[in-house]
Amino acid sequence: MAEDDVPATAADIGRRLGDKKNTVGNYRARLIAAGLVQPAGHGRVDFAIPGLREHLRAR
């Protein structure tokens, strides 16, 4: 997700990780509940914490 400059789709994330759609959906729900990502349109998520994308890219 940090690789993208725009909100990512679950399909893109699953393709990169090689995971099934339901696995990605479970992680998506957990990350939303934890406040790390937020819904950003139909099927898309984006980072909820300002600067998190840049921090992860730097690592």
N, CA, C and O atoms as a Tinker XYZ file with bonds, in Angstrom:
   236  protein
     1  N      0.812000   -1.183000    0.000000    73     2
     2  CA     0.000000    0.000000    0.000000    64     1     3
     3  C      0.862000    1.257000    0.000000    63     2     4     5
     4  O      0.505000    2.260000   -0.618000    81     3
     5  N      1.976000    1.202000    0.681000    73     3     6
     6  CA     2.860000    2.364000    0.748000    64     5     7
     7  C      3.493000    2.660000   -0.605000    63     6     8     9
     8  O      3.955000    3.776000   -0.843000    81     7
     9  N      3.519000    1.672000   -1.489000    73     7    10
    10  CA     4.098000    1.872000   -2.822000    64     9    11
    11  C      3.249000    2.792000   -3.677000    63    10    12    13
    12  O      3.766000    3.452000   -4.578000    81    11
    13  N      1.959000    2.844000   -3.409000    73    11    14
    14  CA     1.028000    3.628000   -4.217000    64    13    15
    15  C      0.961000    5.071000   -3.744000    63    14    16    17
    16  O      1.065000    5.352000   -2.550000    81    15
    17  N      0.787000    5.982000   -4.696000    73    15    18
    18  CA     0.598000    7.399000   -4.361000    64    17    19
    19  C     -0.870000    7.733000   -4.139000    63    18    20    21
    20  O     -1.206000    8.834000   -3.703000    81    19
    21  N     -1.732000    6.784000   -4.437000    73    19    22
    22  CA    -3.186000    6.972000   -4.307000    64    21    23
    23  C     -3.734000    5.846000   -3.443000    63    22    24    25
    24  O     -3.036000    4.860000   -3.206000    81    23
    25  N     -4.972000    5.971000   -2.968000    73    23    26
    26  CA    -5.566000    4.880000   -2.197000    64    25    27
    27  C     -5.503000    3.554000   -2.964000    63    26    28    29
    28  O     -5.717000    3.516000   -4.175000    81    27
    29  N     -5.211000    2.487000   -2.250000    73    27    30
    30  CA    -5.026000    1.171000   -2.858000    64    29    31
    31  C     -6.315000    0.364000   -2.822000    63    30    32    33
    32  O     -7.158000    0.549000   -1.944000    81    31
    33  N     -6.453000   -0.531000   -3.788000    73    31    34
    34  CA    -7.587000   -1.454000   -3.780000    64    33    35
    35  C     -7.162000   -2.752000   -3.108000    63    34    36    37
    36  O     -5.985000   -3.114000   -3.113000    81    35
    37  N     -8.118000   -3.430000   -2.542000    73    35    38
    38  CA    -7.840000   -4.726000   -1.919000    64    37    39
    39  C     -7.308000   -5.703000   -2.949000    63    38    40    41
    40  O     -6.456000   -6.534000   -2.634000    81    39
    41  N     -7.802000   -5.613000   -4.180000    73    39    42
    42  CA    -7.338000   -6.502000   -5.248000    64    41    43
    43  C     -5.854000   -6.291000   -5.530000    63    42    44    45
    44  O     -5.115000   -7.260000   -5.702000    81    43
    45  N     -5.410000   -5.033000   -5.580000    73    43    46
    46  CA    -3.990000   -4.744000   -5.819000    64    45    47
    47  C     -3.117000   -5.275000   -4.688000    63    46    48    49
    48  O     -2.066000   -5.870000   -4.925000    81    47
    49  N     -3.561000   -5.055000   -3.475000    73    47    50
    50  CA    -2.807000   -5.522000   -2.309000    64    49    51
    51  C     -2.716000   -7.045000   -2.314000    63    50    52    53
    52  O     -1.643000   -7.605000   -2.089000    81    51
    53  N     -3.828000   -7.707000   -2.567000    73    51    54
    54  CA    -3.833000   -9.165000   -2.619000    64    53    55
    55  C     -2.931000   -9.710000   -3.703000    63    54    56    57
    56  O     -2.239000  -10.706000   -3.495000    81    55
    57  N     -2.931000   -9.063000   -4.864000    73    55    58
    58  CA    -2.085000   -9.498000   -5.975000    64    57    59
    59  C     -0.605000   -9.383000   -5.591000    63    58    60    61
    60  O      0.185000  -10.280000   -5.885000    81    59
    61  N     -0.240000   -8.297000   -4.946000    73    59    62
    62  CA     1.166000   -8.112000   -4.544000    64    61    63
    63  C      1.607000   -9.119000   -3.499000    63    62    64    65
    64  O      2.732000   -9.618000   -3.530000    81    63
    65  N      0.704000   -9.411000   -2.571000    73    63    66
    66  CA     1.044000  -10.325000   -1.482000    64    65    67
    67  C      0.823000  -11.787000   -1.842000    63    66    68    69
    68  O      1.319000  -12.685000   -1.162000    81    67
    69  N      0.076000  -12.018000   -2.914000    73    67    70
    70  CA    -0.244000  -13.386000   -3.282000    64    69    71
    71  C     -1.291000  -14.006000   -2.366000    63    70    72    73
    72  O     -1.371000  -15.229000   -2.247000    81    71
    73  N     -2.087000  -13.171000   -1.723000    73    71    74
    74  CA    -3.118000  -13.642000   -0.798000    64    73    75
    75  C     -4.484000  -13.654000   -1.469000    63    74    76    77
    76  O     -4.713000  -12.982000   -2.475000    81    75
    77  N     -5.370000  -14.424000   -0.892000    73    75    78
    78  CA    -6.737000  -14.490000   -1.380000    64    77    79
    79  C     -7.501000  -13.249000   -0.937000    63    78    80    81
    80  O     -7.128000  -12.574000    0.023000    81    79
    81  N     -8.579000  -12.967000   -1.663000    73    79    82
    82  CA    -9.368000  -11.762000   -1.400000    64    81    83
    83  C     -9.923000  -11.724000    0.020000    63    82    84    85
    84  O     -9.943000  -10.665000    0.647000    81    83
    85  N    -10.374000  -12.870000    0.534000    73    83    86
    86  CA   -10.944000  -12.871000    1.878000    64    85    87
    87  C     -9.875000  -12.616000    2.944000    63    86    88    89
    88  O    -10.170000  -12.018000    3.978000    81    87
    89  N     -8.654000  -13.054000    2.708000    73    87    90
    90  CA    -7.561000  -12.794000    3.648000    64    89    91
    91  C     -7.270000  -11.298000    3.703000    63    90    92    93
    92  O     -7.116000  -10.728000    4.783000    81    91
    93  N     -7.197000  -10.675000    2.550000    73    91    94
    94  CA    -6.950000   -9.233000    2.489000    64    93    95
    95  C     -8.096000   -8.481000    3.153000    63    94    96    97
    96  O     -7.867000   -7.491000    3.849000    81    95
    97  N     -9.319000   -8.937000    2.945000    73    95    98
    98  CA   -10.483000   -8.298000    3.562000    64    97    99
    99  C    -10.442000   -8.358000    5.073000    63    98   100   101
   100  O    -10.839000   -7.407000    5.746000    81    99
   101  N     -9.966000   -9.467000    5.613000    73    99   102
   102  CA    -9.844000   -9.596000    7.070000    64   101   103
   103  C     -8.819000   -8.608000    7.617000    63   102   104   105
   104  O     -9.069000   -7.937000    8.618000    81   103
   105  N     -7.671000   -8.522000    6.961000    73   103   106
   106  CA    -6.650000   -7.569000    7.405000    64   105   107
   107  C     -7.141000   -6.135000    7.242000    63   106   108   109
   108  O     -6.869000   -5.285000    8.090000    81   107
   109  N     -7.860000   -5.864000    6.163000    73   107   110
   110  CA    -8.418000   -4.531000    5.929000    64   109   111
   111  C     -9.316000   -4.130000    7.100000    63   110   112   113
   112  O     -9.199000   -3.025000    7.631000    81   111
   113  N    -10.202000   -5.024000    7.493000    73   111   114
   114  CA   -11.119000   -4.737000    8.599000    64   113   115
   115  C    -10.360000   -4.488000    9.900000    63   114   116   117
   116  O    -10.711000   -3.587000   10.662000    81   115
   117  N     -9.335000   -5.272000   10.150000    73   115   118
   118  CA    -8.535000   -5.100000   11.374000    64   117   119
   119  C     -7.798000   -3.773000   11.380000    63   118   120   121
   120  O     -7.738000   -3.096000   12.406000    81   119
   121  N     -7.229000   -3.396000   10.223000    73   119   122
   122  CA    -6.479000   -2.144000   10.148000    64   121   123
   123  C     -7.400000   -0.929000   10.253000    63   122   124   125
   124  O     -7.014000    0.096000   10.816000    81   123
   125  N     -8.613000   -1.040000    9.713000    73   123   126
   126  CA    -9.589000    0.038000    9.866000    64   125   127
   127  C     -9.976000    0.164000   11.336000    63   126   128   129
   128  O    -10.029000    1.273000   11.868000    81   127
   129  N    -10.247000   -0.957000   11.995000    73   127   130
   130  CA   -10.619000   -0.942000   13.416000    64   129   131
   131  C     -9.500000   -0.365000   14.281000    63   130   132   133
   132  O     -9.765000    0.289000   15.289000    81   131
   133  N     -8.257000   -0.609000   13.886000    73   131   134
   134  CA    -7.117000   -0.101000   14.648000    64   133   135
   135  C     -6.826000    1.369000   14.348000    63   134   136   137
   136  O     -6.020000    1.995000   15.037000    81   135
   137  N     -7.479000    1.923000   13.320000    73   135   138
   138  CA    -7.267000    3.321000   12.985000    64   137   139
   139  C     -6.054000    3.597000   12.134000    63   138   140   141
   140  O     -5.645000    4.751000   12.006000    81   139
   141  N     -5.463000    2.568000   11.543000    73   139   142
   142  CA    -4.278000    2.762000   10.706000    64   141   143
   143  C     -4.625000    3.091000    9.264000    63   142   144   145
   144  O     -3.902000    3.840000    8.608000    81   143
   145  N     -5.723000    2.541000    8.765000    73   143   146
   146  CA    -6.195000    2.856000    7.420000    64   145   147
   147  C     -7.653000    3.269000    7.508000    63   146   148   149
   148  O     -8.328000    3.028000    8.509000    81   147
   149  N     -8.126000    3.897000    6.435000    73   147   150
   150  CA    -9.519000    4.327000    6.386000    64   149   151
   151  C    -10.062000    4.066000    4.989000    63   150   152   153
   152  O     -9.313000    4.106000    4.013000    81   151
   153  N    -11.355000    3.799000    4.889000    73   151   154
   154  CA   -11.958000    3.618000    3.574000    64   153   155
   155  C    -11.793000    4.889000    2.743000    63   154   156   157
   156  O    -11.920000    6.002000    3.255000    81   155
   157  N    -11.510000    4.705000    1.457000    73   155   158
   158  CA   -11.290000    5.853000    0.574000    64   157   159
   159  C    -11.994000    5.619000   -0.757000    63   158   160   161
   160  O    -11.382000    5.726000   -1.820000    81   159
   161  N    -13.266000    5.304000   -0.692000    73   159   162
   162  CA   -14.012000    5.016000   -1.902000    64   161   163
   163  C    -14.289000    3.530000   -1.994000    63   162   164   165
   164  O    -13.806000    2.749000   -1.174000    81   163
   165  N    -15.052000    3.145000   -2.973000    73   163   166
   166  CA   -15.466000    1.750000   -3.131000    64   165   167
   167  C    -14.263000    0.819000   -3.291000    63   166   168   169
   168  O    -13.544000    0.887000   -4.288000    81   167
   169  N    -14.054000   -0.045000   -2.307000    73   167   170
   170  CA   -12.986000   -1.031000   -2.374000    64   169   171
   171  C    -11.590000   -0.501000   -2.186000    63   170   172   173
   172  O    -10.621000   -1.226000   -2.412000    81   171
   173  N    -11.461000    0.722000   -1.787000    73   171   174
   174  CA   -10.137000    1.335000   -1.619000    64   173   175
   175  C     -9.891000    1.708000   -0.167000    63   174   176   177
   176  O    -10.823000    1.991000    0.586000    81   175
   177  N     -8.624000    1.703000    0.210000    73   175   178
   178  CA    -8.221000    2.159000    1.536000    64   177   179
   179  C     -7.012000    3.075000    1.397000    63   178   180   181
   180  O     -6.245000    2.987000    0.439000    81   179
   181  N     -6.868000    3.949000    2.373000    73   179   182
   182  CA    -5.732000    4.860000    2.412000    64   181   183
   183  C     -5.259000    4.951000    3.854000    63   182   184   185
   184  O     -6.008000    4.618000    4.773000    81   183
   185  N     -4.054000    5.387000    4.058000    73   183   186
   186  CA    -3.519000    5.538000    5.401000    64   185   187
   187  C     -4.298000    6.603000    6.157000    63   186   188   189
   188  O     -4.620000    7.652000    5.600000    81   187
   189  N     -4.599000    6.342000    7.407000    73   187   190
   190  CA    -5.340000    7.285000    8.238000    64   189   191
   191  C     -4.404000    8.221000    9.002000    63   190   192   193
   192  O     -4.817000    9.296000    9.438000    81   191
   193  N     -3.166000    7.821000    9.161000    73   191   194
   194  CA    -2.198000    8.603000    9.934000    64   193   195
   195  C     -1.332000    9.415000    8.967000    63   194   196   197
   196  O     -0.645000    8.838000    8.124000    81   195
   197  N     -1.357000   10.735000    9.080000    73   195   198
   198  CA    -0.531000   11.557000    8.196000    64   197   199
   199  C      0.946000   11.191000    8.323000    63   198   200   201
   200  O      1.467000   11.038000    9.428000    81   199
   201  N      1.607000   11.053000    7.183000    73   199   202
   202  CA     3.032000   10.760000    7.164000    64   201   203
   203  C      3.383000    9.284000    7.243000    63   202   204   205
   204  O      4.555000    8.931000    7.104000    81   203
   205  N      2.403000    8.407000    7.461000    73   203   206
   206  CA     2.706000    6.984000    7.592000    64   205   207
   207  C      3.236000    6.398000    6.290000    63   206   208   209
   208  O      4.160000    5.585000    6.313000    81   207
   209  N      2.672000    6.795000    5.164000    73   207   210
   210  CA     3.139000    6.297000    3.857000    64   209   211
   211  C      4.617000    6.629000    3.659000    63   210   212   213
   212  O      5.405000    5.768000    3.268000    81   211
   213  N      4.986000    7.874000    3.928000    73   211   214
   214  CA     6.372000    8.311000    3.750000    64   213   215
   215  C      7.304000    7.599000    4.723000    63   214   216   217
   216  O      8.423000    7.234000    4.364000    81   215
   217  N      6.842000    7.405000    5.951000    73   215   218
   218  CA     7.639000    6.694000    6.941000    64   217   219
   219  C      7.923000    5.257000    6.490000    63   218   220   221
   220  O      9.052000    4.779000    6.601000    81   219
   221  N      6.910000    4.586000    5.990000    73   219   222
   222  CA     7.085000    3.204000    5.545000    64   221   223
   223  C      7.972000    3.127000    4.301000    63   222   224   225
   224  O      8.754000    2.188000    4.156000    81   223
   225  N      7.857000    4.092000    3.420000    73   223   226
   226  CA     8.701000    4.103000    2.225000    64   225   227
   227  C     10.175000    4.295000    2.591000    63   226   228   229
   228  O     11.057000    3.746000    1.930000    81   227
   229  N     10.435000    5.062000    3.628000    73   227   230
   230  CA    11.814000    5.328000    4.041000    64   229   231
   231  C     12.486000    4.103000    4.656000    63   230   232   233
   232  O     13.713000    4.036000    4.737000    81   231
   233  N     11.688000    3.149000    5.082000    73   231   234
   234  CA    12.242000    1.961000    5.740000    64   233   235
   235  C     12.665000    0.964000    4.743000    63   234   236
   236  O     13.157000   -0.104000    5.109000    81   235
